[in-house]
Amino acid sequence: MARRPAGERVKVWDGAVRLVHWGIVATFAVSWWSIEQGRMDIHLPAGYVMLTLVLFRIVWGFVGSDTARFSRFVRGPAAVFGYARTILDRRHSLWIGHNPLGALSVVVLLGLLLAQVLSGLVSVDIDAIESGPLAHLVSFDAGRQAAGLHGLFFDGLQIAAGLHLLAVAYYMIVKRTDLIGPMITGIRRLPITNRRPVRIVSPWIALVLFAVVAGAVWILVTHPPR
């Protein structure tokens, strides 16, 4: 097991980030299983849930808690390469929230997930029987191209998710940093010298925003533009 450093318990992840994180994991698994089983009756709703989660996470990245905000964790190339040079260092990682490489992973995964879902909305199968709810807005050829991209984005997501899991295991085994526990509890132990206040936005604000996003997605897929 990873050895936890002595120090102060710090809340680094709010409930919204944690719920969305595990919600995406579960929805991705359901989407994968359902398409393998040919269960479009499950695959399509799973895609709508995924779209809601991803859109909410993007919005939360601008108005959410400190560690959720893109402006707080997305770094430039210099910071990313600078951190990458220390990746083989076996010392415990003391970053509050995402480190520069982790931030890059978040952006890539969210981008791929969004592209995957949006391409699915306009995808058309070869028989034009099983189609996305917005497929009528594009030509048959464009819908088939979107279906091809849908598959490519899924391949990219498999690779990105695999690399993400390897990184989590590496941090656990080599750098003795548990990344899973804090994403469940929201709490990390950090040295007092590394303690900085993390502003946590009210969960009620998150709930209202999620309801708004979910409502917008529901309207989009049940009353699509003509």
Secondary structure by P-SEA (a helix, b strand, c coil): cccccbbbbbbcccaaaaaaaaaaaaaaaaaaaaaaacccaaaaaaaaaaaaaaaaaaaaacccccccccccccccaaaaaaaaaacccccccccccccaaaaaaaaaaaaaaaaaaaaaaacccccccccccccccccaaaaaaaaaaaaaaaaaaaaaaaaaaaaaaaaaccccccaaaaaaccbbbbccccbbbbbbccaaaaaaaaaaaaaaaaaaaacccc
